[in-house]
Amino acid sequence: MSTMNVLLAGFGGQGILFAGKVMAYSALVEGKELSWLPSYGPEMRGGTCNCSVVISDKSIGSPQVTNPDILIAMNRPSLEKFVNNVVPGGIIIMDSSTIDVEVERKDIKVFKVPATSIADENGLKGLANIILVGKLFKETGFVSEENLDLGLQKCIPPKKAAMLDTNRKALEIGRNQ
């Protein structure tokens, strides 16, 4: 991997920023260059939210991802807004539980993961975001498994330490999709 430009997008409250932060910390632990740039509307939960994550082996020129190599879309408006910005040969990982349209582009890989349904069925409500990060890990291996876990540990605050094992389970489920 030279440089990986990722755009995570969805509604506020879906854990978009947290998922991006897990990716960023994992890359930091791995010794990569990185940027993490959140963007959200003033309404917070329910409003639009996206996060640019750039992971690279070399210096990063801009933290803004306008043409992602990878788009993780957690809702239909986000998919529709960013689908045409994905570079040819890129990847879209979408939550097919919340997105009911097909991607028409033939020059990209599309992975449909019913992450919200899977999370709910496994007692992991609210962890669809981490299931999608697990799928991203499976498809790209953007960091080592050990460093992904260390990044997860770093992002979960001490007062929510009990959530570590459920997040690990969500990553594992995503890796098996």
MDAnalysis code that builds the backbone (N, CA, C; Angstrom):
import MDAnalysis as mda
import numpy as np

u = mda.Universe.empty(531, n_residues=177, atom_resindex=np.repeat(np.arange(177), 3), trajectory=True)
u.add_TopologyAttr("name", ["N", "CA", "C"] * 177)
u.add_TopologyAttr("resid", np.arange(1, 178))
u.add_TopologyAttr("resname", ["MET", "SER", "THR", "MET", "ASN", "VAL", "LEU", "LEU", "ALA", "GLY", "PHE", "GLY", "GLY", "GLN", "GLY", "ILE", "LEU", "PHE", "ALA", "GLY", "LYS", "VAL", "MET", "ALA", "TYR", "SER", "ALA", "LEU", "VAL", "GLU", "GLY", "LYS", "GLU", "LEU", "SER", "TRP", "LEU", "PRO", "SER", "TYR", "GLY", "PRO", "GLU", "MET", "ARG", "GLY", "GLY", "THR", "CYS", "ASN", "CYS", "SER", "VAL", "VAL", "ILE", "SER", "ASP", "LYS", "SER", "ILE", "GLY", "SER", "PRO", "GLN", "VAL", "THR", "ASN", "PRO", "ASP", "ILE", "LEU", "ILE", "ALA", "MET", "ASN", "ARG", "PRO", "SER", "LEU", "GLU", "LYS", "PHE", "VAL", "ASN", "ASN", "VAL", "VAL", "PRO", "GLY", "GLY", "ILE", "ILE", "ILE", "MET", "ASP", "SER", "SER", "THR", "ILE", "ASP", "VAL", "GLU", "VAL", "GLU", "ARG", "LYS", "ASP", "ILE", "LYS", "VAL", "PHE", "LYS", "VAL", "PRO", "ALA", "THR", "SER", "ILE", "ALA", "ASP", "GLU", "ASN", "GLY", "LEU", "LYS", "GLY", "LEU", "ALA", "ASN", "ILE", "ILE", "LEU", "VAL", "GLY", "LYS", "LEU", "PHE", "LYS", "GLU", "THR", "GLY", "PHE", "VAL", "SER", "GLU", "GLU", "ASN", "LEU", "ASP", "LEU", "GLY", "LEU", "GLN", "LYS", "CYS", "ILE", "PRO", "PRO", "LYS", "LYS", "ALA", "ALA", "MET", "LEU", "ASP", "THR", "ASN", "ARG", "LYS", "ALA", "LEU", "GLU", "ILE", "GLY", "ARG", "ASN", "GLN"])
u.atoms.positions = np.array([
    [0.845, -1.183, 0.000],
    [0.000, 0.000, 0.000],
    [0.882, 1.235, 0.000],
    [0.627, 2.103, -0.921],
    [1.307, 3.386, -0.916],
    [0.438, 4.390, -0.157],
    [-0.737, 4.704, -0.709],
    [-1.674, 5.603, -0.040],
    [-3.087, 5.068, -0.243],
    [-3.862, 5.069, 0.832],
    [-5.248, 4.617, 0.787],
    [-6.132, 5.766, 1.270],
    [-6.989, 6.253, 0.378],
    [-7.927, 7.326, 0.696],
    [-9.298, 6.728, 0.942],
    [-9.786, 6.887, 2.166],
    [-11.058, 6.278, 2.557],
    [-12.035, 7.376, 2.966],
    [-13.257, 7.238, 2.511],
    [-14.332, 8.123, 2.946],
    [-15.402, 7.256, 3.589],
    [-15.690, 7.527, 4.854],
    [-16.764, 6.856, 5.577],
    [-17.913, 7.844, 5.658],
    [-19.135, 7.412, 5.356],
    [-20.254, 8.349, 5.319],
    [-21.543, 7.688, 5.776],
    [-22.372, 8.499, 6.454],
    [-23.664, 8.027, 6.937],
    [-24.367, 9.122, 7.701],
    [-25.281, 8.706, 8.589],
    [-25.977, 9.638, 9.461],
    [-25.196, 9.782, 10.754],
    [-25.324, 10.938, 11.407],
    [-24.768, 11.096, 12.741],
    [-25.398, 10.062, 13.666],
    [-24.602, 9.486, 14.545],
    [-25.094, 8.462, 15.454],
    [-24.810, 7.051, 14.977],
    [-24.326, 6.896, 13.729],
    [-24.002, 5.567, 13.210],
    [-22.564, 5.162, 13.510],
    [-21.807, 6.022, 14.142],
    [-20.435, 5.670, 14.501],
    [-19.423, 5.883, 13.397],
    [-19.738, 6.762, 12.472],
    [-18.838, 7.045, 11.352],
    [-17.489, 7.565, 11.862],
    [-17.528, 8.558, 12.735],
    [-16.284, 9.163, 13.225],
    [-15.491, 8.172, 14.061],
    [-16.185, 7.374, 14.863],
    [-15.503, 6.366, 15.673],
    [-14.805, 5.339, 14.783],
    [-15.481, 4.869, 13.755],
    [-14.882, 3.889, 12.838],
    [-13.634, 4.468, 12.175],
    [-13.725, 5.730, 11.743],
    [-12.558, 6.387, 11.154],
    [-11.426, 6.526, 12.145],
    [-11.770, 6.819, 13.380],
    [-10.750, 6.968, 14.422],
    [-10.056, 5.634, 14.698],
    [-10.805, 4.545, 14.706],
    [-10.203, 3.217, 14.887],
    [-9.203, 2.941, 13.767],
    [-9.596, 3.250, 12.540],
    [-8.679, 3.064, 11.409],
    [-7.429, 3.912, 11.588],
    [-7.612, 5.176, 11.960],
    [-6.486, 6.103, 12.094],
    [-5.526, 5.659, 13.197],
    [-6.043, 5.308, 14.364],
    [-5.169, 4.867, 15.446],
    [-4.445, 3.578, 15.096],
    [-5.122, 2.693, 14.382],
    [-4.485, 1.441, 13.963],
    [-3.300, 1.724, 13.048],
    [-3.487, 2.673, 12.141],
    [-2.397, 3.061, 11.235],
    [-1.273, 3.760, 11.993],
    [-1.633, 4.568, 12.977],
    [-0.633, 5.255, 13.795],
    [0.245, 4.251, 14.531],
    [-0.396, 3.252, 15.129],
    [0.344, 2.204, 15.847],
    [1.264, 1.459, 14.883],
    [0.816, 1.298, 13.652],
    [1.595, 0.587, 12.634],
    [2.746, 1.436, 12.094],
    [2.773, 2.712, 12.443],
    [3.855, 3.578, 11.982],
    [3.603, 4.226, 10.637],
    [2.357, 4.227, 10.211],
    [1.990, 4.843, 8.929],
    [1.770, 6.342, 9.110],
    [1.833, 7.069, 8.016],
    [1.394, 8.450, 7.980],
    [-0.129, 8.405, 7.888],
    [-0.807, 9.343, 8.549],
    [-2.257, 9.289, 8.488],
    [-2.879, 10.650, 8.707],
    [-4.102, 10.762, 8.279],
    [-4.923, 11.911, 8.628],
    [-6.335, 11.401, 8.878],
    [-7.018, 12.096, 9.767],
    [-8.399, 11.783, 10.125],
    [-9.125, 13.103, 10.170],
    [-10.081, 13.296, 9.285],
    [-10.773, 14.575, 9.188],
    [-12.283, 14.351, 9.238],
    [-12.898, 14.643, 10.396],
    [-14.353, 14.463, 10.515],
    [-15.109, 15.644, 9.913],
    [-16.328, 15.392, 9.477],
    [-17.202, 16.436, 8.964],
    [-18.637, 16.044, 9.296],
    [-19.341, 16.935, 9.979],
    [-20.717, 16.613, 10.331],
    [-21.536, 17.888, 10.414],
    [-22.842, 17.712, 10.224],
    [-23.754, 18.847, 10.285],
    [-24.029, 19.244, 11.720],
    [-24.615, 20.407, 11.929],
    [-24.861, 20.907, 13.278],
    [-25.912, 20.108, 14.046],
    [-26.715, 19.320, 13.324],
    [-27.783, 18.598, 13.997],
    [-27.316, 17.322, 14.701],
    [-26.080, 16.913, 14.476],
    [-25.482, 15.709, 15.090],
    [-26.317, 14.471, 14.749],
    [-26.879, 13.777, 15.742],
    [-27.583, 12.516, 15.475],
    [-28.674, 12.716, 14.434],
    [-28.615, 11.897, 13.401],
    [-29.606, 11.970, 12.341],
    [-29.200, 12.858, 11.179],
    [-28.241, 13.763, 11.400],
    [-27.766, 14.623, 10.322],
    [-26.694, 13.904, 9.517],
    [-26.184, 14.564, 8.516],
    [-25.143, 13.956, 7.692],
    [-23.816, 13.956, 8.434],
    [-23.025, 12.969, 8.122],
    [-21.737, 12.823, 8.785],
    [-20.814, 12.070, 7.842],
    [-19.581, 12.538, 7.724],
    [-18.594, 11.757, 6.989],
    [-17.227, 11.999, 7.588],
    [-16.318, 11.144, 7.215],
    [-14.992, 11.185, 7.789],
    [-13.984, 10.752, 6.719],
    [-12.991, 11.593, 6.500],
    [-11.913, 11.263, 5.566],
    [-10.758, 10.661, 6.353],
    [-10.282, 9.521, 5.897],
    [-9.111, 8.882, 6.501],
    [-8.120, 8.599, 5.381],
    [-6.912, 9.094, 5.551],
    [-5.841, 8.820, 4.600],
    [-4.751, 8.066, 5.352],
    [-4.373, 6.916, 4.832],
    [-3.302, 6.101, 5.410],
    [-2.253, 5.928, 4.328],
    [-1.001, 6.227, 4.673],
    [0.038, 6.228, 3.646],
    [1.391, 5.820, 4.199],
    [2.247, 5.390, 3.288],
    [3.641, 5.097, 3.618],
    [4.499, 6.343, 3.467],
    [3.927, 7.401, 2.901],
    [4.684, 8.640, 2.674],
    [3.889, 9.829, 3.189],
    [4.460, 11.012, 3.183],
    [3.779, 12.209, 3.661],
    [2.465, 12.426, 2.923],
    [1.487, 12.951, 3.644],
    [0.153, 13.173, 3.092],
    [0.008, 14.639, 2.725],
    [-0.380, 14.892, 1.494],
    [-0.503, 16.265, 1.019],
    [-1.759, 16.953, 1.510],
    [-2.883, 16.241, 1.546],
    [-4.145, 16.845, 1.955],
    [-4.958, 15.837, 2.748],
    [-5.554, 16.279, 3.842],
    [-6.377, 15.358, 4.628],
    [-7.777, 15.162, 4.049],
    [-8.164, 16.002, 3.110],
    [-9.506, 15.925, 2.528],
    [-9.547, 14.841, 1.450],
    [-10.489, 13.920, 1.569],
    [-10.657, 12.872, 0.563],
    [-11.842, 13.248, -0.318],
    [-11.551, 13.682, -1.538],
    [-12.619, 14.028, -2.475],
    [-12.871, 12.907, -3.478],
    [-11.843, 12.136, -3.788],
    [-11.967, 10.995, -4.694],
    [-11.425, 9.763, -3.980],
    [-12.281, 9.115, -3.184],
    [-11.814, 7.993, -2.376],
    [-11.471, 6.756, -3.197],
    [-10.462, 6.038, -2.692],
    [-10.189, 4.693, -3.202],
    [-11.249, 3.751, -2.655],
    [-11.699, 4.068, -1.440],
    [-12.681, 3.237, -0.742],
    [-13.751, 4.131, -0.146],
    [-15.004, 3.757, -0.378],
    [-16.143, 4.421, 0.242],
    [-16.857, 3.409, 1.118],
    [-17.025, 3.756, 2.390],
    [-17.877, 2.968, 3.279],
    [-19.137, 3.794, 3.462],
    [-20.251, 3.294, 2.932],
    [-21.524, 4.016, 2.969],
    [-22.494, 3.285, 3.890],
    [-23.004, 4.024, 4.872],
    [-23.926, 3.422, 5.832],
    [-25.375, 3.836, 5.616],
    [-25.625, 4.694, 4.624],
    [-27.006, 5.027, 4.290],
    [-27.102, 5.403, 2.807],
    [-28.318, 5.383, 2.306],
    [-28.544, 5.648, 0.884],
    [-28.125, 7.056, 0.452],
    [-28.472, 8.109, 1.211],
    [-28.040, 9.445, 0.772],
    [-26.518, 9.556, 0.621],
    [-25.778, 8.914, 1.500],
    [-24.311, 8.963, 1.409],
    [-23.814, 8.222, 0.181],
    [-24.384, 7.061, -0.086],
    [-23.990, 6.319, -1.285],
    [-24.271, 7.159, -2.524],
    [-25.473, 7.713, -2.606],
    [-25.842, 8.495, -3.784],
    [-24.971, 9.743, -3.947],
    [-24.575, 10.340, -2.831],
    [-23.759, 11.545, -2.893],
    [-22.329, 11.259, -3.356],
    [-21.754, 10.127, -2.932],
    [-20.327, 9.890, -3.158],
    [-19.991, 8.793, -4.162],
    [-20.957, 8.029, -4.641],
    [-20.675, 6.878, -5.507],
    [-19.848, 7.262, -6.737],
    [-20.137, 8.398, -7.329],
    [-19.425, 8.789, -8.550],
    [-18.056, 9.401, -8.280],
    [-17.731, 9.634, -7.016],
    [-16.424, 10.178, -6.668],
    [-15.368, 9.098, -6.460],
    [-15.803, 7.853, -6.291],
    [-14.858, 6.749, -6.075],
    [-14.024, 6.561, -7.341],
    [-12.719, 6.429, -7.160],
    [-11.827, 6.281, -8.311],
    [-12.096, 4.965, -9.040],
    [-11.900, 4.928, -10.359],
    [-12.014, 3.658, -11.073],
    [-11.062, 2.636, -10.452],
    [-11.562, 1.420, -10.277],
    [-10.776, 0.379, -9.615],
    [-10.931, 0.409, -8.108],
    [-11.714, 1.376, -7.602],
    [-11.918, 1.522, -6.166],
    [-12.914, 0.516, -5.610],
    [-13.231, 0.711, -4.334],
    [-14.097, -0.209, -3.600],
    [-15.190, 0.575, -2.897],
    [-16.404, 0.023, -2.926],
    [-17.490, 0.512, -2.082],
    [-17.907, -0.632, -1.177],
    [-17.955, -0.340, 0.110],
    [-18.495, -1.277, 1.091],
    [-19.735, -0.604, 1.647],
    [-20.884, -1.210, 1.429],
    [-22.132, -0.566, 1.818],
    [-22.960, -1.439, 2.736],
    [-23.678, -0.785, 3.632],
    [-24.578, -1.487, 4.547],
    [-25.874, -1.754, 3.788],
    [-26.034, -2.975, 3.321],
    [-27.210, -3.307, 2.513],
    [-28.473, -3.437, 3.361],
    [-28.351, -3.330, 4.674],
    [-29.543, -3.280, 5.531],
    [-30.228, -1.928, 5.422],
    [-29.464, -0.903, 5.153],
    [-30.002, 0.463, 5.129],
    [-29.969, 1.086, 3.741],
    [-29.366, 0.398, 2.782],
    [-29.268, 0.918, 1.411],
    [-29.964, -0.069, 0.481],
    [-31.019, 0.410, -0.169],
    [-31.849, -0.477, -0.994],
    [-31.698, -0.229, -2.487],
    [-30.573, 0.325, -2.896],
    [-30.333, 0.550, -4.324],
    [-29.069, -0.194, -4.742],
    [-28.964, -0.428, -6.034],
    [-27.785, -1.082, -6.589],
    [-26.805, -0.036, -7.104],
    [-25.546, -0.369, -7.060],
    [-24.518, 0.483, -7.642],
    [-24.391, 0.083, -9.102],
    [-24.568, 1.047, -9.993],
    [-24.559, 0.767, -11.427],
    [-23.151, 0.735, -12.026],
    [-22.198, 1.352, -11.364],
    [-20.845, 1.424, -11.916],
    [-20.236, 0.030, -12.027],
    [-19.532, -0.206, -13.132],
    [-18.899, -1.511, -13.370],
    [-17.389, -1.443, -13.204],
    [-16.849, -0.244, -12.951],
    [-15.396, -0.074, -12.856],
    [-14.891, -0.069, -11.409],
    [-15.739, -0.495, -10.473],
    [-15.361, -0.578, -9.065],
    [-15.875, -1.887, -8.478],
    [-15.302, -2.292, -7.351],
    [-15.798, -3.466, -6.624],
    [-16.802, -2.986, -5.594],
    [-17.913, -3.688, -5.489],
    [-18.942, -3.336, -4.516],
    [-19.185, -4.532, -3.606],
    [-19.103, -4.277, -2.301],
    [-19.383, -5.300, -1.305],
    [-20.608, -4.863, -0.518],
    [-21.663, -5.675, -0.598],
    [-22.888, -5.392, 0.139],
    [-22.890, -6.250, 1.400],
    [-22.875, -5.582, 2.539],
    [-22.864, -6.267, 3.837],
    [-24.067, -5.767, 4.629],
    [-24.983, -6.662, 5.020],
    [-26.134, -6.221, 5.818],
    [-25.717, -5.979, 7.275],
    [-24.845, -5.010, 7.457],
    [-24.173, -4.812, 8.747],
    [-25.134, -4.493, 9.888],
    [-26.121, -3.642, 9.650],
    [-27.057, -3.296, 10.725],
    [-27.853, -4.511, 11.163],
    [-28.329, -5.297, 10.204],
    [-29.078, -6.520, 10.539],
    [-28.199, -7.520, 11.266],
    [-26.977, -7.699, 10.779],
    [-26.049, -8.639, 11.421],
    [-25.753, -8.191, 12.851],
    [-25.524, -6.900, 13.039],
    [-25.246, -6.384, 14.384],
    [-26.424, -6.662, 15.311],
    [-27.623, -6.361, 14.858],
    [-28.812, -6.586, 15.686],
    [-29.003, -8.061, 16.011],
    [-28.810, -8.935, 15.023],
    [-28.984, -10.381, 15.222],
    [-27.967, -10.967, 16.195],
    [-26.820, -10.317, 16.332],
    [-25.758, -10.827, 17.197],
    [-25.636, -10.067, 18.519],
    [-26.654, -9.275, 18.855],
    [-26.627, -8.528, 20.101],
    [-25.579, -7.428, 20.112],
    [-25.271, -6.891, 18.928],
    [-24.246, -5.860, 18.784],
    [-24.854, -4.569, 18.244],
    [-26.029, -4.219, 18.744],
    [-26.731, -3.030, 18.264],
    [-25.797, -1.822, 18.301],
    [-25.753, -1.096, 17.196],
    [-24.904, 0.086, 17.108],
    [-23.489, -0.193, 16.635],
    [-23.165, -1.436, 16.311],
    [-21.804, -1.763, 15.884],
    [-21.706, -2.158, 14.414],
    [-22.681, -1.744, 13.615],
    [-22.600, -1.985, 12.172],
    [-21.350, -1.323, 11.605],
    [-20.990, -0.171, 12.159],
    [-19.795, 0.545, 11.698],
    [-18.536, -0.312, 11.829],
    [-18.398, -0.997, 12.928],
    [-17.205, -1.817, 13.173],
    [-17.248, -3.091, 12.333],
    [-18.435, -3.605, 12.069],
    [-18.561, -4.746, 11.156],
    [-18.027, -4.341, 9.775],
    [-18.353, -3.133, 9.327],
    [-17.876, -2.665, 8.020],
    [-16.368, -2.427, 8.030],
    [-15.806, -1.976, 9.153],
    [-14.349, -1.845, 9.258],
    [-13.709, -3.234, 9.177],
    [-14.342, -4.230, 9.783],
    [-13.845, -5.603, 9.676],
    [-13.832, -6.087, 8.235],
    [-14.866, -5.751, 7.481],
    [-14.916, -6.105, 6.057],
    [-13.812, -5.391, 5.284],
    [-13.598, -4.107, 5.591],
    [-12.517, -3.353, 4.962],
    [-11.170, -4.023, 5.251],
    [-10.973, -4.437, 6.487],
    [-9.734, -5.115, 6.864],
    [-9.555, -6.396, 6.043],
    [-10.628, -7.157, 5.913],
    [-10.559, -8.403, 5.124],
    [-10.147, -8.126, 3.682],
    [-10.712, -7.088, 3.102],
    [-10.476, -6.809, 1.681],
    [-9.154, -6.108, 1.409],
    [-8.627, -5.357, 2.371],
    [-7.427, -4.560, 2.095],
    [-6.239, -4.878, 2.993],
    [-6.468, -5.418, 4.190],
    [-5.374, -5.640, 5.132],
    [-4.615, -4.350, 5.397],
    [-5.347, -3.232, 5.603],
    [-4.718, -1.907, 5.699],
    [-3.738, -1.774, 6.855],
    [-3.845, -2.617, 7.858],
    [-2.877, -2.716, 8.952],
    [-2.825, -4.183, 9.369],
    [-1.931, -4.510, 10.285],
    [-1.900, -5.883, 10.788],
    [-3.083, -6.106, 11.734],
    [-3.449, -7.351, 11.923],
    [-4.546, -7.689, 12.832],
    [-4.241, -7.207, 14.254],
    [-3.007, -7.364, 14.670],
    [-2.596, -6.928, 16.006],
    [-2.763, -5.413, 16.162],
    [-2.350, -4.655, 15.158],
    [-2.457, -3.201, 15.255],
    [-3.894, -2.706, 15.123],
    [-4.719, -3.448, 14.401],
    [-6.138, -3.107, 14.356],
    [-6.740, -3.242, 15.756],
    [-6.378, -4.295, 16.441],
    [-6.871, -4.488, 17.801],
    [-6.341, -3.403, 18.745],
    [-5.073, -3.049, 18.594],
    [-4.506, -1.985, 19.431],
    [-5.188, -0.644, 19.160],
    [-5.512, -0.378, 17.908],
    [-6.236, 0.844, 17.565],
    [-7.619, 0.862, 18.199],
    [-8.278, -0.283, 18.178],
    [-9.589, -0.403, 18.809],
    [-9.486, -0.142, 20.308],
    [-8.494, -0.739, 20.930],
    [-8.291, -0.539, 22.373],
    [-8.068, 0.938, 22.694],
    [-7.311, 1.626, 21.863],
    [-6.993, 3.039, 22.088],
    [-8.240, 3.919, 21.963],
    [-9.158, 3.552, 21.094],
    [-10.321, 4.396, 20.830],
    [-11.462, 4.212, 21.822],
    [-11.484, 3.096, 22.498],
    [-12.547, 2.869, 23.480],
    [-12.116, 3.482, 24.802],
    [-12.856, 4.475, 25.289],
    [-12.454, 5.143, 26.524],
    [-12.559, 4.207, 27.731],
    [-11.759, 4.454, 28.763],
    [-11.763, 3.595, 29.956],
    [-13.159, 3.365, 30.549],
    [-14.011, 4.380, 30.513],
    [-15.350, 4.216, 31.093],
    [-16.238, 3.274, 30.274],
    [-15.804, 2.960, 29.046],
    [-16.559, 2.021, 28.209],
    [-15.732, 0.772, 27.903],
    [-14.786, 0.455, 28.774],
    [-13.891, -0.689, 28.556],
    [-14.652, -1.993, 28.341],
    [-15.819, -2.106, 28.914],
    [-16.623, -3.316, 28.745],
    [-17.052, -3.519, 27.296],
    [-16.957, -2.472, 26.470],
    [-17.345, -2.573, 25.056],
    [-16.258, -3.174, 24.166],
    [-15.058, -3.370, 24.713],
    [-13.960, -3.867, 23.892],
    [-14.278, -5.228, 23.277],
    [-14.763, -6.161, 24.066],
    [-15.033, -7.493, 23.531],
    [-16.156, -7.497, 22.504],
    [-17.180, -6.658, 22.694],
    [-18.248, -6.614, 21.697],
    [-17.748, -5.994, 20.386],
    [-16.875, -5.002, 20.493],
    [-16.279, -4.429, 19.280],
    [-15.372, -5.447, 18.589],
    [-14.626, -6.215, 19.351],
    [-13.798, -7.275, 18.762],
    [-14.665, -8.292, 18.030],
    [-15.803, -8.632, 18.630],
    [-16.714, -9.577, 17.991],
    [-17.245, -8.991, 16.676],
    [-17.564, -7.699, 16.684],
    [-18.061, -7.035, 15.465],
    [-16.991, -7.055, 14.369],
    [-15.728, -6.778, 14.734],
    [-14.635, -6.856, 13.744],
    [-14.530, -8.259, 13.156],
    [-14.612, -9.253, 14.019],
    [-14.500, -10.641, 13.556],
    [-15.629, -10.994, 12.594],
    [-16.845, -10.584, 12.927],
    [-17.985, -10.833, 12.046],
    [-17.749, -10.166, 10.687],
    [-17.266, -8.936, 10.707],
    [-16.978, -8.238, 9.455],
    [-15.908, -8.925, 8.630],
    [-14.905, -9.461, 9.306],
    [-13.833, -10.179, 8.588],
    [-14.356, -11.456, 7.943],
    [-15.454, -11.971, 8.444],
    [-16.017, -13.211, 7.890],
    [-17.078, -12.976, 6.835],
    [-17.300, -11.720, 6.468],
    [-18.324, -11.412, 5.449],
    [-17.730, -11.521, 4.047],
])
